[in-house]
Amino acid sequence: MRILQTQPELEALGLRHLQQIYWQLHTPQLYEQAVQRHEGLVAHLGPLVVRTGTHTGRSPKDRFIVHESSTQADISWGEINRPFDGEKFDRLLQKMLAYLQGSDIFVQNCYAGADPDYRLSIRVITQTAWHSLFARNMFILPLDRAEEDNFTPTYTVIHAPGFRAVPELDGTHSDSFVLINFARKMILIGGTSYAGEIKKSVFSVMNYLLPHQGVLSMHCSANIGSRNDVALFFGLSGTGKTTLASESSRTLIGDDEHGWSDKGVFNIERGCYAKVIRLSPTGEPEIYETTRRFGTILENVAIDVHDRQLDLDNSSFTENTRASYPISHIPSGTRAGMGGHPDNIIFLTADAFGVMPPVSRLTPEQARYHFLSGYTAKVAGTEQGLSKDPQVTFSACFGAPFMPLHPGEYAQLLGDKIKKHQANVWLVNTGWTGGPYGEGQRIKLSYTRAMVHAILDGSLQQIETQTEPYFGLHIPTHCPDVPDEILNPRNTWDNPQAYDERANDLTRRFSANFAQYENEVDPQTLVAQPSTM
């Protein structure tokens, strides 16, 4: 264990008069520190269970990008990428540094990006041991002590959940904040213990840097088959992105963040960050087993304090219970984090209206359209404050909150790479069939897995398709191990006219959302817009 009183590099940042500096602690050491500091409990079989307080998820309105001359023309400013004054950033940094005086801090030197040609060196400085363990789980570590000693960070993350801003003075939205400063190469996070803010702020930086190098940065999972065939799974939270990629018959490259360069696909992280609410040991066995492993961090999972048994079905703290674990916890995971160019790209949506077919093939134009749309639907129980009716959600590139550039830039890169490498693109609905949420039923996971298997082994590509009238999607007439009658969603409704009404309503919502891009995309993409009957 390396414990320091001073460190010149930290003093240069303004981190002075610290109590103890815990430098590059390993997992067992961080466990010891977390338990000694009452940051969490060790559960049965070894995972560390922690609480994140009032923030059990990301706070999009608390995220800002510092407005400065070197990047101001590149950023897509608006509700997602909101500007923050540079002078206020400097003042808030000084207040944060003053707050940390006399405190212990934990430092992890690590990387984002498995491909050394596009790797970003980052230093994560945290106020707590368990957040340092989170950084160690999620990012790529130096290979040995020599590399650690010669490490030079490009970006620095300072995370102090106990420090709270004063919005009236500091210019923040609330007492919590996530500030990204591309000029200073710094990320400041305060007032929130939700660890996902650390990984997603670094992802935002990579989403700015990589496209300038001709690399498409992607909010997707990825795996590779025995024929070295790579598959990408795009999707928002709750659509099955992690579940479907964590398949024992295929090697997991990563579950959430990737880059696609001229050489192929690479993982941006080292670890996985999976939702675990009501996790099934039979439906999701590989992820389930990670909740029973030393080194896994479980956020806001219910635990019996006496026998230390977990209750993964308990959502009393939040529906967004999470597990952070290194990819080595997944038997099919690869530490290399790299693969070739994708053969198949799958867009996942959880359509709560029962309109989208369970599986359909997209043309290149439709691929760009649905990538820019980034559609899914949220239902009551998945987030606080949702009504009983499904909530339509459009998130450009299936990850708008993390994309600093205009969505069209990512869509153009995707279209170029699909064309160059002849990738097949599919839309898979993991949501409802036979009616909307509350009337129909959710598509069985076993059926979705069968569809994905048929996509990946090439059999679905050979099957005849029919074109549905609303989105122009190409629906296979047959899929192995899936009943033919569920493939066309209209046929699953007791009242086909009610389906038509829902489909018309959804197409109108798509068109209203896409209006913001109509003057900025190529005419071929506009051809893929849905029709109202």
VMD Tcl script that draws the C-alpha trace (Angstrom):
set ca {
  {0.00 0.00 0.00}
  {1.38 3.39 -1.01}
  {0.35 6.09 1.45}
  {1.77 9.56 0.89}
  {1.60 12.85 2.75}
  {2.48 15.01 -0.25}
  {2.74 14.50 -3.98}
  {4.16 17.15 -6.33}
  {1.77 16.40 -9.20}
  {-1.23 16.80 -6.91}
  {0.18 19.97 -5.37}
  {0.51 21.39 -8.89}
  {-3.24 20.88 -9.26}
  {-3.82 22.77 -6.03}
  {-4.40 19.71 -3.83}
  {-2.42 20.76 -0.77}
  {-2.45 20.10 2.98}
  {-4.01 16.68 2.50}
  {-4.13 14.17 5.31}
  {-3.28 10.88 3.55}
  {-2.93 10.12 -0.15}
  {-3.80 6.50 -0.96}
  {-2.03 5.93 -4.25}
  {-3.09 3.20 -6.70}
  {-4.51 0.87 -4.02}
  {-5.50 -2.59 -5.22}
  {-8.91 -4.18 -4.75}
  {-8.32 -5.90 -1.34}
  {-6.77 -2.72 0.07}
  {-9.71 -0.62 -1.12}
  {-12.11 -3.13 0.44}
  {-10.32 -2.73 3.76}
  {-10.46 1.05 3.55}
  {-14.13 1.08 2.54}
  {-15.13 -1.16 5.44}
  {-13.00 0.72 7.98}
  {-14.59 3.99 6.85}
  {-18.12 2.52 7.00}
  {-18.63 3.18 3.30}
  {-20.27 -0.18 2.68}
  {-20.92 -3.75 3.78}
  {-19.37 -6.97 2.51}
  {-22.20 -9.28 1.41}
  {-22.33 -13.06 1.33}
  {-19.67 -14.40 -1.08}
  {-17.84 -11.09 -1.24}
  {-19.43 -8.19 -3.16}
  {-19.24 -4.73 -1.59}
  {-22.68 -3.17 -1.07}
  {-22.86 0.62 -0.97}
  {-25.49 3.35 -0.91}
  {-25.46 6.45 -3.09}
  {-27.88 8.54 -1.03}
  {-30.40 10.77 -2.74}
  {-28.75 10.38 -6.15}
  {-29.48 6.85 -7.37}
  {-28.92 7.74 -11.02}
  {-27.38 10.36 -13.24}
  {-28.40 14.02 -12.92}
  {-28.56 15.27 -16.54}
  {-29.50 18.81 -15.55}
  {-26.41 19.05 -13.34}
  {-24.00 18.31 -16.22}
  {-22.25 21.23 -17.94}
  {-19.44 21.81 -20.44}
  {-17.21 24.81 -19.88}
  {-17.65 27.35 -22.67}
  {-14.20 28.28 -23.98}
  {-12.64 29.31 -27.27}
  {-10.87 26.08 -28.26}
  {-14.04 23.94 -28.38}
  {-17.00 26.33 -28.48}
  {-17.51 25.92 -32.24}
  {-17.55 22.11 -32.00}
  {-20.01 21.57 -29.17}
  {-23.70 21.07 -29.91}
  {-24.96 23.50 -27.29}
  {-28.46 23.13 -25.92}
  {-30.41 21.34 -23.20}
  {-27.98 18.42 -23.16}
  {-24.65 20.24 -23.56}
  {-25.23 23.31 -21.44}
  {-22.49 25.95 -21.24}
  {-20.71 26.83 -18.00}
  {-18.69 29.98 -17.44}
  {-14.92 29.46 -17.29}
  {-14.37 31.87 -14.41}
  {-17.07 30.17 -12.36}
  {-15.38 26.84 -13.06}
  {-12.09 28.20 -11.68}
  {-13.79 29.55 -8.56}
  {-15.65 26.32 -7.95}
  {-12.43 24.35 -8.40}
  {-10.72 26.49 -5.77}
  {-13.59 25.97 -3.35}
  {-13.43 22.24 -4.00}
  {-9.68 22.14 -3.40}
  {-10.11 24.08 -0.15}
  {-12.81 21.65 0.94}
  {-10.44 18.70 0.44}
  {-7.69 20.19 2.63}
  {-7.13 18.01 5.66}
  {-8.93 15.08 3.99}
  {-7.78 11.68 2.82}
  {-7.99 11.10 -0.93}
  {-7.67 8.06 -3.18}
  {-5.90 8.15 -6.55}
  {-6.18 5.74 -9.47}
  {-4.12 6.15 -12.64}
  {-5.83 4.40 -15.53}
  {-6.82 4.57 -19.19}
  {-9.91 4.82 -21.35}
  {-9.59 2.95 -24.62}
  {-8.30 -0.60 -25.17}
  {-6.61 0.35 -28.45}
  {-3.29 2.01 -27.54}
  {-3.54 4.24 -30.63}
  {-6.64 5.94 -29.22}
  {-6.07 5.53 -25.49}
  {-6.66 8.39 -23.06}
  {-4.71 8.48 -19.78}
  {-6.84 9.63 -16.87}
  {-6.20 10.23 -13.18}
  {-9.26 9.68 -10.98}
  {-9.07 11.38 -7.57}
  {-11.86 10.45 -5.18}
  {-12.91 11.27 -1.65}
  {-13.95 7.70 -0.88}
  {-12.36 4.28 -1.20}
  {-15.31 2.65 -2.94}
  {-15.33 5.21 -5.74}
  {-11.64 4.52 -6.24}
  {-12.51 0.82 -6.52}
  {-15.20 1.76 -9.05}
  {-12.58 3.53 -11.19}
  {-10.32 0.50 -10.85}
  {-13.13 -1.80 -11.97}
  {-14.31 0.31 -14.88}
  {-11.15 1.65 -16.49}
  {-8.02 0.04 -17.93}
  {-5.10 -0.29 -15.52}
  {-1.35 0.10 -16.10}
  {0.32 -3.24 -16.74}
  {2.96 -3.06 -14.00}
  {4.64 -0.90 -11.37}
  {7.05 0.61 -13.90}
  {4.15 1.83 -16.03}
  {2.45 3.18 -12.92}
  {5.58 5.11 -11.95}
  {5.89 6.67 -15.41}
  {2.20 7.46 -15.80}
  {1.30 10.94 -17.04}
  {-2.41 11.79 -17.04}
  {-3.98 13.71 -19.90}
  {-7.27 14.26 -18.07}
  {-7.94 14.51 -14.34}
  {-11.22 13.67 -12.62}
  {-11.82 15.06 -9.11}
  {-14.82 13.52 -7.37}
  {-15.92 14.87 -3.99}
  {-19.48 13.73 -3.21}
  {-19.42 15.50 0.15}
  {-18.79 18.91 -1.42}
  {-21.92 20.78 -2.44}
  {-22.19 23.84 -4.61}
  {-24.30 26.90 -3.89}
  {-26.29 27.39 -7.11}
  {-26.91 31.09 -6.55}
  {-23.17 31.72 -6.20}
  {-21.61 28.99 -8.30}
  {-23.88 29.00 -11.34}
  {-24.84 25.34 -11.05}
  {-28.35 23.95 -11.42}
  {-28.37 22.45 -7.91}
  {-25.86 21.65 -5.18}
  {-24.65 18.74 -7.34}
  {-22.59 19.20 -10.49}
  {-20.63 17.47 -13.24}
  {-18.38 19.94 -15.07}
  {-16.29 19.02 -18.12}
  {-13.51 21.43 -19.09}
  {-11.84 20.44 -22.37}
  {-9.35 23.32 -22.23}
  {-8.18 22.50 -18.69}
  {-8.56 18.74 -19.33}
  {-10.44 18.37 -16.08}
  {-13.72 16.91 -14.83}
  {-15.19 18.06 -11.53}
  {-17.94 16.03 -9.84}
  {-19.51 17.09 -6.58}
  {-22.62 16.57 -4.49}
  {-23.44 13.11 -5.85}
  {-22.24 9.64 -4.87}
  {-23.69 7.95 -7.95}
  {-20.58 6.38 -9.46}
  {-21.97 6.32 -12.98}
  {-21.20 10.03 -13.24}
  {-17.47 9.16 -13.24}
  {-17.65 6.73 -16.15}
  {-20.12 8.74 -18.21}
  {-18.16 11.99 -17.89}
  {-15.04 10.22 -19.18}
  {-17.18 8.72 -21.96}
  {-18.32 12.24 -22.87}
  {-14.68 13.27 -23.25}
  {-13.99 10.28 -25.50}
  {-17.11 11.14 -27.53}
  {-15.53 14.52 -28.20}
  {-12.00 13.33 -28.92}
  {-12.49 10.16 -30.99}
  {-14.59 11.51 -33.90}
  {-11.87 14.11 -34.53}
  {-9.59 11.12 -35.17}
  {-12.03 9.43 -37.53}
  {-13.21 7.00 -34.85}
  {-16.92 6.49 -34.18}
  {-17.53 6.50 -30.43}
  {-20.56 4.38 -29.55}
  {-22.90 3.77 -26.63}
  {-23.21 0.05 -27.28}
  {-22.15 -3.40 -26.11}
  {-20.09 -5.69 -28.31}
  {-19.21 -9.36 -28.57}
  {-17.38 -11.67 -30.94}
  {-18.21 -15.18 -32.17}
  {-16.15 -18.25 -32.97}
  {-15.82 -17.09 -36.59}
  {-14.36 -13.78 -35.35}
  {-17.65 -12.13 -36.32}
  {-18.29 -8.99 -34.26}
  {-21.74 -7.77 -33.22}
  {-22.74 -4.40 -31.76}
  {-25.81 -3.84 -29.57}
  {-27.04 -0.24 -29.31}
  {-29.78 0.59 -26.84}
  {-30.88 2.80 -23.99}
  {-31.22 1.64 -20.39}
  {-33.64 -1.25 -19.99}
  {-33.54 -2.48 -23.59}
  {-31.23 -5.47 -22.95}
  {-27.91 -4.11 -24.20}
  {-25.87 -5.81 -21.45}
  {-28.02 -8.94 -21.17}
  {-27.95 -9.83 -24.87}
  {-24.23 -9.18 -25.28}
  {-23.31 -11.30 -22.23}
  {-23.80 -14.57 -24.06}
  {-21.77 -17.62 -22.97}
  {-21.31 -18.84 -26.55}
  {-19.68 -15.57 -27.60}
  {-16.79 -13.53 -26.22}
  {-17.79 -10.27 -24.56}
  {-15.69 -7.31 -25.74}
  {-17.54 -4.86 -23.51}
  {-21.02 -3.99 -22.26}
  {-21.42 -0.24 -22.75}
  {-18.85 1.97 -24.50}
  {-16.83 1.32 -27.66}
  {-14.93 2.93 -30.48}
  {-14.93 1.86 -34.15}
  {-11.69 2.77 -35.91}
  {-10.22 1.80 -39.26}
  {-8.83 -1.29 -37.52}
  {-12.07 -2.45 -35.91}
  {-13.95 -2.19 -32.62}
  {-12.36 -1.56 -29.23}
  {-13.74 -1.27 -25.71}
  {-13.36 2.09 -24.01}
  {-13.54 0.51 -20.56}
  {-12.25 -2.49 -18.61}
  {-15.35 -3.27 -16.61}
  {-19.12 -3.56 -16.79}
  {-21.87 -1.57 -15.10}
  {-25.05 -3.62 -15.24}
  {-28.55 -3.06 -13.92}
  {-29.35 -5.88 -11.49}
  {-32.90 -5.22 -10.33}
  {-34.80 -8.54 -10.44}
  {-31.82 -10.22 -12.08}
  {-32.60 -13.80 -13.07}
  {-30.08 -16.59 -12.35}
  {-31.54 -18.56 -15.27}
  {-32.21 -15.76 -17.76}
  {-28.97 -13.83 -17.09}
  {-26.66 -16.36 -15.42}
  {-23.33 -14.71 -16.19}
  {-24.36 -11.30 -14.85}
  {-26.11 -12.91 -11.87}
  {-22.90 -14.67 -10.84}
  {-21.04 -11.35 -10.68}
  {-23.30 -10.35 -7.77}
  {-21.71 -13.22 -5.85}
  {-18.07 -12.28 -6.45}
  {-15.38 -10.46 -4.51}
  {-14.50 -7.23 -6.30}
  {-18.03 -6.44 -7.47}
  {-19.59 -3.21 -6.20}
  {-23.37 -3.32 -5.72}
  {-25.05 0.09 -5.64}
  {-28.30 0.41 -3.67}
  {-29.00 -3.33 -3.61}
  {-30.98 -4.45 -0.56}
  {-29.02 -6.52 1.96}
  {-29.90 -8.21 5.24}
  {-27.43 -6.66 7.67}
  {-27.43 -9.80 9.86}
  {-26.75 -12.65 7.45}
  {-25.51 -10.38 4.61}
  {-27.76 -12.03 2.04}
  {-28.83 -9.95 -0.97}
  {-32.34 -9.31 -2.22}
  {-32.02 -8.43 -5.90}
  {-35.81 -8.14 -6.25}
  {-36.06 -5.34 -3.69}
  {-36.43 -1.90 -5.30}
  {-37.01 0.06 -2.08}
  {-33.94 2.21 -2.72}
  {-34.27 2.48 -6.50}
  {-35.15 0.56 -9.65}
  {-31.68 1.51 -10.87}
  {-29.68 -0.95 -8.74}
  {-26.26 -1.47 -10.30}
  {-23.29 -3.82 -10.29}
  {-19.78 -2.66 -11.20}
  {-17.32 -5.45 -11.93}
  {-14.21 -6.09 -14.03}
  {-14.87 -7.88 -17.30}
  {-12.79 -10.80 -15.98}
  {-15.82 -11.63 -13.79}
  {-17.63 -12.69 -16.98}
  {-16.31 -16.12 -18.07}
  {-16.78 -15.19 -21.73}
  {-15.19 -11.74 -21.35}
  {-11.92 -10.75 -22.99}
  {-9.36 -8.50 -21.37}
  {-7.99 -7.59 -24.80}
  {-11.09 -5.49 -25.42}
  {-10.69 -5.46 -29.20}
  {-12.24 -7.06 -32.26}
  {-12.58 -6.62 -36.00}
  {-15.17 -4.69 -37.96}
  {-18.77 -5.60 -37.06}
  {-20.71 -7.99 -39.26}
  {-24.01 -7.18 -37.55}
  {-25.29 -4.07 -35.79}
  {-28.41 -4.41 -33.64}
  {-30.49 -1.45 -32.49}
  {-32.51 -2.37 -29.39}
  {-35.76 -0.67 -28.45}
  {-38.24 -1.50 -25.69}
  {-41.39 -0.35 -27.46}
  {-44.12 -0.15 -24.82}
  {-46.80 0.59 -27.45}
  {-46.61 -2.85 -29.08}
  {-46.08 -1.33 -32.54}
  {-42.52 -2.23 -33.50}
  {-41.89 -5.77 -34.82}
  {-39.76 -8.07 -32.66}
  {-37.07 -8.14 -35.35}
  {-36.61 -6.36 -38.67}
  {-33.83 -5.61 -41.10}
  {-32.87 -2.01 -41.86}
  {-31.60 -0.45 -45.05}
  {-28.55 1.85 -44.69}
  {-30.89 4.85 -44.87}
  {-33.15 3.41 -42.18}
  {-30.07 2.68 -40.07}
  {-29.09 6.37 -40.07}
  {-32.69 7.41 -39.39}
  {-33.19 5.10 -36.40}
  {-29.69 5.85 -35.09}
  {-30.52 9.57 -35.03}
  {-33.94 8.85 -33.51}
  {-32.71 6.52 -30.76}
  {-36.21 5.44 -29.76}
  {-37.37 3.51 -26.72}
  {-40.23 3.83 -24.22}
  {-40.19 3.93 -20.44}
  {-42.95 2.50 -18.29}
  {-44.11 3.00 -14.71}
  {-41.76 1.33 -12.25}
  {-38.57 1.95 -14.21}
  {-38.11 5.51 -12.95}
  {-39.64 7.65 -10.25}
  {-42.34 10.07 -11.34}
  {-43.52 8.20 -14.44}
  {-47.27 7.96 -15.02}
  {-49.07 4.70 -15.78}
  {-48.87 5.48 -19.51}
  {-45.66 4.69 -21.41}
  {-43.28 7.60 -21.93}
  {-41.79 7.97 -25.40}
  {-38.06 8.60 -25.30}
  {-35.85 9.70 -28.19}
  {-32.13 9.84 -27.47}
  {-29.98 10.55 -30.53}
  {-27.30 7.94 -31.22}
  {-28.81 5.89 -28.38}
  {-26.76 8.04 -26.00}
  {-27.52 11.75 -26.46}
  {-26.64 12.75 -22.85}
  {-23.00 11.80 -23.52}
  {-22.52 13.23 -27.02}
  {-20.86 16.69 -27.09}
  {-20.86 16.96 -30.90}
  {-23.90 17.32 -33.14}
  {-25.66 13.93 -33.53}
  {-25.34 14.22 -37.30}
  {-21.56 13.87 -37.03}
  {-21.87 10.49 -35.30}
  {-24.59 9.40 -37.75}
  {-22.41 10.32 -40.71}
  {-19.50 8.31 -39.30}
  {-21.79 5.34 -38.69}
  {-23.20 5.50 -42.22}
  {-19.72 5.71 -43.75}
  {-18.47 2.72 -41.76}
  {-21.56 0.60 -42.48}
  {-21.09 1.25 -46.18}
  {-17.35 0.61 -46.16}
  {-17.49 -2.62 -44.15}
  {-20.86 -3.90 -45.42}
  {-22.38 -4.40 -41.98}
  {-25.93 -5.68 -41.63}
  {-28.20 -3.54 -39.44}
  {-31.21 -4.83 -37.51}
  {-33.89 -3.39 -35.24}
  {-34.91 -5.66 -32.35}
  {-37.86 -4.80 -30.12}
  {-37.49 -6.17 -26.58}
  {-40.70 -4.46 -25.49}
  {-44.37 -5.34 -25.87}
  {-46.45 -7.37 -28.31}
  {-50.18 -8.07 -28.62}
  {-51.03 -4.62 -27.31}
  {-49.42 -1.75 -25.40}
  {-48.03 -1.89 -21.88}
  {-50.86 -2.86 -19.53}
  {-52.73 -4.81 -22.21}
  {-50.19 -6.84 -24.16}
  {-47.24 -8.82 -22.87}
  {-43.52 -8.32 -23.01}
  {-41.72 -10.32 -25.67}
  {-40.14 -13.38 -24.07}
  {-36.40 -13.12 -23.53}
  {-36.03 -16.62 -24.98}
  {-37.62 -15.39 -28.24}
  {-35.36 -12.34 -28.35}
  {-32.30 -14.53 -27.78}
  {-33.43 -16.82 -30.61}
  {-33.78 -13.82 -32.95}
  {-30.34 -12.56 -32.02}
  {-28.86 -16.04 -32.56}
  {-30.48 -16.20 -36.01}
  {-29.04 -12.79 -36.85}
  {-25.55 -13.73 -35.74}
  {-25.37 -17.16 -37.36}
  {-26.54 -15.66 -40.67}
  {-29.75 -17.70 -41.01}
  {-32.10 -14.71 -40.69}
  {-30.37 -12.95 -43.54}
  {-31.46 -15.74 -45.89}
  {-35.16 -15.63 -44.97}
  {-37.75 -13.80 -47.06}
  {-39.07 -10.55 -45.59}
  {-42.28 -8.54 -45.83}
  {-42.44 -4.76 -45.55}
  {-44.69 -3.30 -42.88}
  {-46.53 -0.13 -43.96}
  {-45.70 2.40 -41.23}
  {-41.90 2.40 -40.86}
  {-41.08 0.43 -44.00}
  {-39.28 -2.15 -41.88}
  {-38.36 -5.48 -43.46}
  {-39.84 -8.22 -41.25}
  {-38.65 -11.84 -41.67}
  {-41.51 -14.24 -42.35}
  {-39.87 -16.90 -40.19}
  {-37.26 -17.15 -37.44}
  {-36.01 -20.41 -35.90}
  {-37.44 -21.13 -32.42}
  {-39.86 -18.18 -32.61}
  {-43.58 -18.51 -33.40}
  {-44.26 -17.10 -36.88}
  {-47.42 -15.36 -35.69}
  {-45.57 -12.89 -33.41}
  {-43.21 -11.60 -36.11}
  {-45.78 -9.20 -37.59}
  {-46.99 -7.13 -34.62}
  {-50.35 -6.18 -36.16}
  {-51.33 -9.85 -36.25}
  {-50.82 -10.18 -32.49}
  {-53.46 -7.57 -31.57}
  {-57.06 -8.65 -30.94}
  {-58.16 -5.39 -32.59}
  {-56.03 -4.60 -35.67}
  {-57.67 -1.15 -35.96}
  {-56.43 -0.31 -32.46}
  {-52.94 -1.30 -33.63}
  {-53.26 1.08 -36.60}
  {-54.21 3.94 -34.28}
  {-51.18 3.28 -32.06}
  {-48.88 2.93 -35.05}
  {-50.10 6.22 -36.53}
  {-49.58 7.95 -33.19}
  {-46.03 6.59 -32.91}
  {-45.08 7.58 -36.46}
  {-46.26 11.13 -35.75}
  {-44.05 11.23 -32.66}
  {-41.09 10.00 -34.70}
  {-41.66 12.69 -37.32}
  {-42.05 15.44 -34.74}
  {-38.78 14.43 -33.11}
  {-36.89 14.11 -36.40}
  {-37.94 17.58 -37.55}
  {-34.88 18.96 -35.73}
  {-32.58 17.08 -38.15}
  {-34.44 17.52 -41.46}
  {-32.30 20.41 -42.67}
  {-29.04 18.77 -41.63}
  {-29.18 15.22 -43.01}
  {-28.78 13.90 -46.52}
  {-31.90 13.33 -48.67}
  {-31.44 9.53 -48.54}
  {-31.94 9.53 -44.78}
  {-35.17 11.53 -45.12}
  {-36.53 8.80 -47.43}
  {-36.54 6.48 -44.39}
  {-39.06 8.57 -42.45}
  {-42.21 6.65 -41.41}
  {-45.61 7.11 -43.02}
  {-48.96 7.80 -41.40}
  {-51.76 5.68 -42.87}
}
mol new
graphics top color blue
foreach p $ca { graphics top sphere $p radius 0.5 }
foreach p [lrange $ca 0 end-1] q [lrange $ca 1 end] { graphics top cylinder $p $q radius 0.2 }
display resetview
